[in-house]
Amino acid sequence: MQFLIVVSIHYLSKRAMRKIELKELRQNIDFDIDYFFCCASFEERCFSIAQYLDVTRIKNSIVCYNEDQVNSFKGHELKLQEILKASQNLITIRLNSDKPLSTAEALLKELTAIEKIETKRIVVDITTFTHEALLILFRLLSSKKIPSSNITFLYNNASDYAVNEIENSEKWLTVGVKEIRSVIGYSGFMSPLKKNLLIVLVGFEPERTKKLIDNYEPHAISLGVGNDYCADISSAIETNKQKHRELVQQYPNTFTFEFSVLEPSEAAEALKKEIKKFPNYNIIIAPMNNKISTIGAALLALDNTELQLCYVPARYYNTDGYSTPGSKCYIFEI
């Protein structure tokens, strides 16, 4: 499968991020939607946004789901489809978190079938796509010459994570690592004559980060920590910082920096500044924080195709208590 990439994204000309209450979503998304993309998940957040949209104004609702994980969804995919059934057309796309090429092909097939896609108004709920599927979808959308004002991204924050654990030190989201792979469409260019820099946007999963570092054995490591956070409670901020501190202590020669998890353009700019400190290095970026900062990493990779983005799929997820939905919605265009 080949990707024709025509990129005209200038992330430095930032559009304002809007943060609203979910209950205000209808007033803010007050236009007809040609295509609404979302993804079913074991997280209840997968239908947080859909249930507050005016579904009757959606022409085509596209519900994605990872067929290899559906047994853990607790019927959420059915509830999501029920919420969206009032749209004019309901489409489901089977993805597979173990087969990224199948995921890319399924998304490409659907986008290719959209006639005059550059004229369509598209809304994407990025909340519960896997990081990898989101990056692939973003890459494909970026190749379609769609005006940036025609694509709106929505994100529902979490009010808490690992809610089935009381102590912050015991909170966990995933266990184990299946493999480490570059993301389709973001393979970059790795010169054997250059040293490797691994940059990680650190999240709540230090085990995956450690596996990543040990696998790549990079010449330099830079671990980014969020300087703001989408969660409604301060414990989430402290948990993230604590995980970051533990990693820095384990890898004492590590470089550190801060990045935004609330503004994609600012996350991209923070990464760009960090990369400038390492001229003539191969650059590998692992966006392992929230989906907003993941879009930031994608923006930078579109602007600099030598960068490689990588993904570390987990073996097990905390499906019983991964997160609880927050009350906010973040709205942005690129």
C-alpha positions as CSV (number, residue, x, y, z in Angstrom):
1,M,0.0,0.0,0.0
2,Q,1.3,3.4,-0.9
3,F,0.5,6.8,0.6
4,L,0.5,9.9,-1.5
5,I,1.3,12.6,1.0
6,V,0.6,16.2,0.2
7,V,1.2,18.2,3.3
8,S,0.5,21.9,3.7
9,I,0.2,22.1,7.5
10,H,1.9,25.0,9.3
11,Y,1.4,24.2,12.9
12,L,3.0,27.4,14.1
13,S,0.0,29.4,12.9
14,K,-2.0,28.0,15.9
15,R,-5.7,28.0,16.0
16,A,-7.2,28.6,19.4
17,M,-8.0,25.5,21.5
18,R,-11.5,25.7,22.9
19,K,-12.3,24.1,26.2
20,I,-16.0,23.7,26.9
21,E,-18.4,21.7,29.0
22,L,-19.6,18.6,27.2
23,K,-23.2,19.8,27.7
24,E,-22.3,22.8,25.5
25,L,-21.1,20.7,22.6
26,R,-24.3,21.2,20.5
27,Q,-24.0,24.9,20.7
28,N,-20.3,24.8,19.6
29,I,-20.7,22.2,16.9
30,D,-23.6,24.0,15.3
31,F,-23.1,22.9,11.7
32,D,-24.0,19.9,9.5
33,I,-21.3,17.1,9.7
34,D,-20.6,15.1,6.5
35,Y,-18.5,12.5,8.3
36,F,-18.1,11.9,12.0
37,F,-15.3,9.5,13.0
38,C,-15.1,7.9,16.4
39,C,-13.8,4.7,17.9
40,A,-15.4,2.2,20.3
41,S,-13.4,1.1,23.3
42,F,-13.5,-0.5,26.7
43,E,-13.4,3.1,28.1
44,E,-16.8,4.8,28.7
45,R,-15.2,7.9,27.2
46,C,-15.8,6.4,23.7
47,F,-19.4,7.7,23.8
48,S,-19.0,10.8,25.9
49,I,-18.8,13.1,22.9
50,A,-21.3,11.3,20.6
51,Q,-24.1,11.5,23.1
52,Y,-23.8,15.3,23.3
53,L,-23.7,15.9,19.5
54,D,-26.8,16.7,17.5
55,V,-26.8,13.3,15.8
56,T,-29.5,14.3,13.3
57,R,-27.0,16.8,11.7
58,I,-24.6,14.0,11.0
59,K,-24.8,12.5,7.5
60,N,-22.3,9.7,8.0
61,S,-21.3,8.3,11.4
62,I,-18.2,6.1,11.1
63,V,-17.7,3.9,14.2
64,C,-14.3,2.3,14.2
65,Y,-13.4,-0.6,16.5
66,N,-10.5,-2.9,17.1
67,E,-11.9,-6.4,16.4
68,D,-9.1,-8.0,18.4
69,Q,-10.2,-6.2,21.6
70,V,-14.0,-6.3,21.2
71,N,-14.4,-8.9,23.9
72,S,-13.3,-6.3,26.5
73,F,-15.7,-3.6,25.3
74,K,-18.6,-4.5,27.6
75,G,-21.1,-3.7,24.9
76,H,-19.8,-0.1,24.4
77,E,-19.6,-0.6,20.7
78,L,-23.3,-1.4,20.6
79,K,-24.2,1.6,22.8
80,L,-22.1,3.9,20.6
81,Q,-24.0,2.6,17.5
82,E,-27.3,3.1,19.3
83,I,-26.4,6.7,20.1
84,L,-25.5,7.4,16.5
85,K,-28.3,5.5,14.7
86,A,-30.3,8.8,14.2
87,S,-27.6,9.9,11.8
88,Q,-28.4,9.5,8.1
89,N,-25.9,6.7,7.6
90,L,-24.1,4.5,10.1
91,I,-20.8,2.8,9.0
92,T,-18.6,0.5,11.0
93,I,-14.9,0.0,10.3
94,R,-13.0,-3.0,11.7
95,L,-9.5,-2.1,12.8
96,N,-6.9,-4.4,14.4
97,S,-4.5,-3.2,17.0
98,D,-2.2,-6.2,16.2
99,K,-2.3,-5.6,12.4
100,P,-1.5,-1.9,11.7
101,L,-1.4,-2.5,7.9
102,S,-5.0,-3.8,8.1
103,T,-6.0,-0.7,10.1
104,A,-4.4,1.6,7.5
105,E,-6.0,-0.2,4.6
106,A,-9.5,-0.1,6.2
107,L,-9.2,3.6,6.9
108,L,-7.8,4.4,3.5
109,K,-10.5,2.4,1.8
110,E,-13.2,4.5,3.6
111,L,-11.5,7.8,2.9
112,T,-10.9,6.9,-0.8
113,A,-14.6,6.2,-1.2
114,I,-15.6,9.7,-0.1
115,E,-16.3,11.7,-3.3
116,K,-15.0,15.3,-3.3
117,I,-13.6,14.8,0.2
118,E,-11.9,18.1,0.1
119,T,-15.4,19.8,0.3
120,K,-16.7,17.7,3.2
121,R,-17.0,18.8,6.8
122,I,-15.3,16.2,9.0
123,V,-15.4,15.8,12.7
124,V,-13.0,13.4,14.5
125,D,-13.5,12.3,18.1
126,I,-9.9,11.4,18.9
127,T,-10.5,10.3,22.5
128,T,-10.4,6.5,22.3
129,F,-8.5,5.7,19.1
130,T,-5.3,3.9,19.9
131,H,-2.3,6.3,19.5
132,E,-1.3,4.3,16.4
133,A,-4.7,4.3,14.7
134,L,-5.1,8.0,15.4
135,L,-1.7,8.7,13.9
136,I,-2.5,6.7,10.8
137,L,-5.9,8.4,10.4
138,F,-4.3,11.8,10.8
139,R,-1.7,11.0,8.2
140,L,-4.4,9.9,5.7
141,L,-6.6,12.9,6.3
142,S,-3.5,15.1,5.8
143,S,-2.9,13.6,2.4
144,K,-6.4,14.5,1.1
145,K,-6.0,18.3,0.5
146,I,-8.8,19.0,2.9
147,P,-8.9,22.6,4.1
148,S,-7.9,22.7,7.8
149,S,-11.1,24.6,8.6
150,N,-13.1,21.6,7.4
151,I,-11.7,19.2,10.0
152,T,-12.6,19.6,13.6
153,F,-11.0,17.4,16.3
154,L,-12.8,16.7,19.6
155,Y,-11.3,15.2,22.8
156,N,-13.0,14.3,26.1
157,N,-10.7,14.6,29.1
158,A,-10.6,11.9,31.8
159,S,-11.5,12.9,35.3
160,D,-9.3,10.1,36.7
161,Y,-7.3,7.1,35.7
162,A,-6.9,3.6,37.1
163,V,-9.9,4.2,39.2
164,N,-9.9,0.6,40.6
165,E,-6.7,1.5,42.5
166,I,-6.8,3.8,45.5
167,E,-3.2,4.6,46.0
168,N,-1.5,6.7,43.3
169,S,1.6,4.5,43.6
170,E,-0.5,1.4,42.7
171,K,-2.3,2.9,39.7
172,W,-1.7,1.2,36.4
173,L,-3.1,1.4,32.9
174,T,-1.2,-1.4,31.1
175,V,1.0,-4.4,31.8
176,G,3.5,-6.0,29.4
177,V,4.6,-5.1,25.9
178,K,3.8,-7.0,22.7
179,E,6.3,-5.4,20.4
180,I,7.8,-2.1,19.3
181,R,7.2,-0.8,15.8
182,S,7.3,2.3,13.7
183,V,4.0,3.8,12.8
184,I,2.8,3.4,9.2
185,G,3.3,6.7,7.4
186,Y,5.9,7.9,9.9
187,S,8.8,5.6,9.3
188,G,11.3,8.5,8.9
189,F,14.8,8.0,7.6
190,M,17.3,6.3,9.9
191,S,21.0,6.7,8.8
192,P,23.4,4.1,10.0
193,L,26.0,6.8,10.1
194,K,24.2,8.8,12.7
195,K,23.6,8.4,16.4
196,N,20.0,7.8,17.6
197,L,18.0,10.1,19.9
198,L,14.9,8.6,21.5
199,I,12.3,11.2,22.6
200,V,9.4,10.0,24.8
201,L,6.3,12.0,25.7
202,V,5.9,10.3,29.0
203,G,2.5,9.1,30.2
204,F,1.4,6.8,33.0
205,E,3.1,3.7,31.7
206,P,6.8,3.5,32.7
207,E,7.1,-0.2,31.9
208,R,6.4,0.5,28.2
209,T,8.9,3.4,28.2
210,K,11.6,1.2,29.8
211,K,11.0,-1.5,27.2
212,L,11.3,1.1,24.5
213,I,14.6,2.4,25.8
214,D,16.1,-1.0,26.4
215,N,15.1,-2.1,22.9
216,Y,16.5,0.9,21.0
217,E,19.5,1.4,23.2
218,P,19.7,5.0,21.9
219,H,22.8,7.1,22.2
220,A,20.7,9.8,23.8
221,I,17.3,9.8,25.6
222,S,15.0,12.8,26.2
223,L,12.0,12.3,28.4
224,G,9.3,14.9,28.1
225,V,6.8,15.7,30.9
226,G,3.5,17.5,30.5
227,N,3.4,21.0,31.8
228,D,-0.3,21.1,32.0
229,Y,-3.0,18.4,32.1
230,C,-6.5,17.5,30.9
231,A,-7.6,15.6,34.0
232,D,-9.8,17.4,36.4
233,I,-7.9,16.3,39.5
234,S,-4.5,17.2,40.7
235,S,-3.6,13.6,41.6
236,A,-3.3,12.8,37.8
237,I,-0.8,15.6,37.4
238,E,1.3,14.4,40.3
239,T,1.1,10.7,39.1
240,N,2.4,11.7,35.7
241,K,5.3,13.7,37.2
242,Q,6.2,10.9,39.6
243,K,6.4,8.4,36.7
244,H,8.6,10.8,34.9
245,R,10.9,11.3,37.9
246,E,11.2,7.5,38.4
247,L,12.3,7.1,34.7
248,V,14.8,9.9,35.0
249,Q,16.3,8.3,38.1
250,Q,16.6,5.0,36.4
251,Y,18.3,6.5,33.3
252,P,20.5,9.2,35.0
253,N,22.0,10.6,31.8
254,T,18.6,11.4,30.4
255,F,17.7,14.8,29.1
256,T,14.3,16.3,30.1
257,F,11.9,18.9,28.7
258,E,8.3,20.0,29.2
259,F,5.6,19.9,26.6
260,S,1.9,20.9,26.3
261,V,-0.8,18.3,26.5
262,L,-3.5,20.9,25.8
263,E,-2.2,22.5,22.6
264,P,-1.0,20.4,19.6
265,S,1.0,23.2,18.1
266,E,2.8,23.9,21.4
267,A,3.6,20.2,21.8
268,A,5.1,20.2,18.3
269,E,7.1,23.3,19.1
270,A,8.5,21.8,22.3
271,L,9.6,18.7,20.4
272,K,11.2,20.9,17.7
273,K,13.2,22.8,20.2
274,E,14.4,19.6,21.9
275,I,15.4,18.1,18.5
276,K,17.5,21.2,17.7
277,K,19.8,20.3,20.7
278,F,20.8,17.1,18.8
279,P,22.0,18.0,15.3
280,N,22.9,15.1,13.0
281,Y,21.0,12.5,15.1
282,N,18.4,10.1,13.9
283,I,15.2,11.1,15.7
284,I,12.7,8.6,17.1
285,I,9.6,9.9,18.9
286,A,7.3,7.9,21.1
287,P,4.1,9.9,21.9
288,M,2.9,8.1,25.0
289,N,0.9,10.8,26.7
290,N,-2.6,12.0,25.7
291,K,-4.1,12.1,22.2
292,I,-3.8,15.9,21.9
293,S,0.0,15.8,22.3
294,T,0.1,12.8,20.0
295,I,-1.4,15.0,17.3
296,G,1.4,17.5,18.1
297,A,4.0,14.8,17.4
298,A,2.2,14.0,14.1
299,L,2.3,17.6,13.1
300,L,6.0,17.8,13.6
301,A,6.6,14.5,11.7
302,L,4.5,15.8,8.8
303,D,6.7,18.9,8.7
304,N,9.9,16.9,9.0
305,T,9.6,13.5,7.2
306,E,13.0,12.3,8.5
307,L,11.5,11.8,12.0
308,Q,10.3,8.4,13.0
309,L,7.2,7.9,15.2
310,C,7.0,4.6,17.1
311,Y,4.3,2.7,19.0
312,V,4.5,0.3,21.8
313,P,1.3,-1.9,22.0
314,A,0.6,-3.2,25.5
315,R,-0.1,-6.8,26.2
316,Y,-2.8,-6.1,28.8
317,Y,-5.0,-3.1,29.6
318,N,-6.7,-2.1,32.9
319,T,-10.1,-2.6,31.2
320,D,-11.9,-2.6,34.6
321,G,-10.8,0.8,35.6
322,Y,-8.8,2.5,32.9
323,S,-10.5,5.9,33.2
324,T,-13.6,7.8,34.0
325,P,-15.0,10.4,31.7
326,G,-14.4,14.1,32.5
327,S,-16.9,16.8,32.0
328,K,-14.9,18.8,29.4
329,C,-14.5,18.7,25.7
330,Y,-11.5,20.2,23.8
331,I,-12.2,21.4,20.3
332,F,-9.5,22.4,17.8
333,E,-8.6,22.6,14.1
334,I,-5.2,22.3,12.7
